[in-house]
């Protein structure tokens, strides 16, 4: 048995342990039931649950959900249109999201999946400095899609830049 400060009291019968807990105003909690003899501790159960909830909330706050943003285009897309969509994809990546690049096939274009892959690789060329392919181009129905995500080096660089901007804003 352990007391409220985690100091060892010793081996105590259950009835006596319950009486000690009641006298000191604590609850008796079994910490390690699988050892012989089982280990119990005196603690304030309400306070323990409160601390557990606080820790869970703190962990949830630090957690970040990564969304998958989509950029769609056709096979006959022009170079300027690709550049516009690349800038949008770059913004998504810098925000910490993954980007799903989708090429839509129409009519007889279905017979030329190699053209779709070429358009996707042309799209990915300018993003290759900051992004890595997480899912290679694959066909599903009339769409060919691939998923790209931020590389670790680029994400560290973006985080460093955003931290320095926050510090500059705090100084002002």
C-alpha positions in Angstrom: 0.0 0.0 0.0 1.2 3.5 -0.9 0.1 6.7 0.8 -1.1 9.9 -0.9 2.6 11.1 -1.4 3.5 7.7 -3.0 5.5 6.6 0.1 5.3 2.9 0.9 3.2 2.0 3.9 3.7 -1.7 3.6 1.5 -4.8 3.3 -1.8 -4.1 4.9 -5.0 -6.1 4.9 -7.9 -4.7 2.8 -10.1 -3.9 5.7 -7.4 -2.0 7.5 -6.4 -0.2 4.2 -10.0 0.9 3.7 -10.1 2.2 7.3 -6.9 4.2 6.8 -8.3 5.7 3.6 -11.5 6.7 5.3 -9.7 8.2 8.3 -7.5 10.4 6.1 -10.3 11.4 3.8 -8.9 9.6 0.7 -10.1 6.9 -1.7 -8.3 3.5 -2.0 -7.4 2.8 -5.6 -5.8 -0.4 -6.9 -2.8 0.5 -9.1 -1.3 -2.9 -9.9 -3.9 -5.7 -9.6 -1.7 -8.4 -11.3 1.1 -8.5 -8.8 1.2 -10.5 -5.6 0.2 -8.8 -3.3 -1.8 -6.2 -5.3 -0.6 -2.6 -4.9 -3.1 0.1 -3.7 -2.7 3.8 -3.2 -4.5 6.4 -1.2 -5.7 9.3 -3.5 -8.5 11.8 -4.0 -10.4 10.1 -6.8 -12.2 13.3 -8.0 -8.9 15.2 -8.2 -7.3 12.2 -10.1 -10.2 12.2 -12.6 -9.9 16.0 -13.0 -6.2 15.8 -13.7 -6.8 13.0 -16.2 -9.3 15.1 -18.1 -7.0 18.1 -18.1 -4.2 16.0 -19.5 -6.5 14.6 -22.2 -7.6 18.1 -23.1 -4.0 19.2 -23.3 -3.1 16.3 -25.6 -6.1 17.0 -27.9 -5.1 20.7 -28.1 -1.6 19.7 -29.4 -3.0 17.2 -31.9 -3.4 18.4 -35.5 -5.8 16.8 -37.9 -4.4 16.7 -41.4 -6.9 17.4 -44.2 -6.7 16.3 -47.8 -7.3 19.2 -50.1 -8.0 18.5 -53.8 -6.8 20.2 -57.0 -8.6 19.2 -60.1 -7.7 19.7 -63.8 -8.3 18.3 -67.2 -5.7 16.9 -69.6 -5.8 19.9 -72.0 -4.8 22.3 -69.2 -2.6 25.3 -70.2 0.7 26.1 -68.5 -0.6 29.3 -66.9 -3.5 27.3 -65.4 -1.1 24.7 -64.0 0.9 27.5 -62.3 -2.3 29.0 -60.7 -3.2 25.5 -59.4 0.4 24.9 -58.2 0.2 28.1 -56.1 -3.0 26.9 -54.6 -1.5 23.5 -53.8 1.5 25.2 -52.3 -0.7 27.2 -50.0 -2.5 24.0 -48.9 0.9 22.3 -48.2 2.2 25.2 -46.2 -0.9 25.1 -44.1 0.0 21.5 -43.2 -2.5 19.7 -45.4 -2.0 17.0 -48.0 -3.0 17.7 -51.6 -4.8 15.2 -53.8 -4.1 16.1 -57.5 -6.8 14.8 -59.8 -6.9 14.7 -63.6 -10.3 14.2 -65.2 -10.5 12.1 -68.4 -13.2 12.9 -71.0 -14.3 10.8 -73.9 -11.5 9.3 -75.9 -8.9 10.6 -73.4 -9.7 7.4 -71.5 -7.5 5.5 -74.0 -4.4 7.6 -73.1 -3.7 7.3 -69.3 0.0 8.1 -70.1 -1.1 11.7 -71.0 -2.7 12.1 -67.6 0.4 10.9 -65.8 2.5 13.3 -67.8 0.2 16.2 -66.9 0.4 15.2 -63.2 4.2 14.9 -63.3 4.4 18.3 -65.0 2.2 19.7 -62.2 4.4 18.1 -59.5 7.7 19.4 -61.0 7.5 22.9 -59.3 6.2 21.4 -56.0 9.0 18.8 -55.8 11.2 21.1 -53.8 8.7 21.2 -50.9 6.5 18.1 -51.5 6.9 14.4 -51.8 4.7 11.9 -53.6 2.8 9.9 -51.0 0.6 8.0 -53.4 1.6 7.4 -57.0 -0.8 8.3 -59.8 -3.6 5.7 -60.1 -6.8 5.4 -62.1 -10.2 5.1 -60.6 -13.0 5.4 -63.0 -12.6 8.5 -65.2 -10.1 10.1 -62.7 -6.4 9.7 -62.2 -5.2 10.9 -58.8 -2.1 11.2 -56.7 -1.5 12.5 -53.2 1.5 14.7 -52.2 2.5 15.9 -48.8 5.1 18.3 -47.4 8.6 17.0 -46.9 10.0 17.1 -43.4 12.7 19.6 -44.3 10.3 21.9 -46.0 7.8 21.7 -43.1 10.5 22.5 -40.6 11.5 25.5 -42.7 7.9 26.7 -42.9 7.4 26.3 -39.2 10.6 28.2 -38.5 9.3 31.1 -40.7 5.9 31.1 -39.1 7.5 31.2 -35.6 9.7 34.1 -36.5 6.6 36.0 -38.0 4.7 35.4 -34.7 7.7 36.7 -32.7 7.8 39.8 -34.9 4.1 40.4 -34.4 4.5 40.0 -30.6 7.3 42.6 -30.6 5.1 45.2 -32.4 
